[in-house]
Amino acid sequence: MRSEISAYNVNDPNSGTPNLDGMHEDDLAEFAEEVMDADIPKSIRLQLASYASHKALAMRHRSRGYVGIARREEAICDRIYNNLPIKWQW
């Protein structure tokens, strides 16, 4: 992962959730994989991994000019974020 997020430890409950909206799409994909092995509730792992994956897709679509598809992916991200417990929001 890039240096700005390398300090995040998915297994440290005190490290907080990193700002997924500030990550590069490659880092989001890596985060989605790593968070699945984290020692946090399964429902949270699934939500965070899903958010990261959809955010990466949105970024990819937007960069290729597929704004409508990107907006749909971003709407999914908004729903996931709004359903996360406050403790896990950034």
N, C-alpha and C positions, 0 to 999 in steps of 0.2 A: 504494500500500500504506500501511497505517497506520504511524505514526512509529516504533513499537517494532520494526518489521522493515525499515524503509526503508533501514537501513544495510547490509543483506544484499545482496551483489552475486553474482548467479548465475555470473558469469564469473571471479570471484576464488577460486581454490582455497584460499586462506588464510582466507577468511571463514567457513568451516565451514557446515554445514547448519543453518538456523534450526530452532527447536523448532516443528515443524509442529503439535504437539498444543496449543500455546499460541496458535495463530492463530485469528482470526475466520473464519467460512466464506467471506466475500467475499475475504479475503486468500488463503485456500487456493486458490480458483479462479484468482485472478490469478497466484499462485505457480506453479500447474500449467501455465499458459500460458507464463510467462516461463522456467521451467526447461527447457522444450523447446528453447530457443534457446541454452542455456548451452554453454560450451566445456568440457564434461565428458563422460565416456564415455556413449554412447547408452543402454546398459543402465541406468546410474544415472539418467539423465534420465527414462527411462520409469518406473522404480520410484518416483522422487520425485514425478513428476506423477501417477502412479496413486494413491500414498498420499494426496496432497493432495486429489485428486478424491473418493476414497472417504471420507476424513475429513469433507469438506464435506457429502457426502450423508448421512453418519451424523448429523452435527449437525442438518441440516435435518429428517431423519426424527424424530430425538429431540424436537426443538422442536415438532413437530406431533403428538406422542404415539405415533408408530409405533416403539415401543421395540424390538420384535423385529427389525424391518428394520434399525434403527440398530445393534443388536448384531451382526448379520451383517456389516454394513459395517465395523464396528470390528474384527471378527475378520479380515477381509481386510487391514485396516491392520496388524494384529499380524503376520500372515504376511509382508507386504511388509517391514516394519521388521526382523523377525528374519532376513530374507534379505539385507538390505543389508550391505555390508562395514562393519566398525566405523568406518572413516574417515568414512563418510557418515551414521552414526547421530547422534542428538542426545541 
